[in-house]
Amino acid sequence: MLGNDVVDLADAAGRHPRFDARVFATTEQALIAADPRLRGVLWAAKESAYKAARKEDSRTTFSPSRFVVYPDDARRATVTAGDRRFTVELAHGDGWVHAVARGAGDPPASVCAAVEALAPGADESHAVRRLALATIARVTGIAGLEVVRDGRVPSLTASGRPVAADLSLSHHGRVVAFACVLR
């Protein structure tokens, strides 16, 4: 299962210490103390892993401190939540970080993903759907794509028929992002 999250680093910079104590494990708080820029990276990794976990088991609740991030390097991290493990790929851009998580045991698959600046005054939900649909249509050549929801989980249809895909949408501050694996 796939999850993604994007964090506008300018928006994530000035969090209150009580926020950090509430959502980050002790090991993560030490990383943030050493380099406050990691706050957004750790948060994006947590959120992306949660989204993947929730798809795997809809009873999963988001208790941020239970999703513990172990950075491997600037482009990769491992997140644990109890006995579940997630591999997270990280992409960095101009003022943002994008995290894409998959179950550690998931088979390798090509991920179609994109991040885009949000136009001033634009609707975040509309903008991220437009980005996902345009990018996926360009990559696949599939016409008539639409994003639909199954509860809180987005999925794809083409001309009203389900598309075998795992889609995740995200927005924060000035950026929108998506990730998708086509099966």
Beta strands, then each sheet from edge to edge (+ up, - down):
strand 1: 2-8
strand 2: 67-73
strand 3: 76-81
strand 4: 84-93
strand 5: 96-103
strand 6: 112-117
strand 7: 145-150
strand 8: 153-158
strand 9: 161-162
strand 10: 165-172
strand 11: 175-182
sheet 1: 1+ 5- 4+ 3- 2+
sheet 2: 6+ 11- 10+
sheet 3: 7+ 8- 9+
end
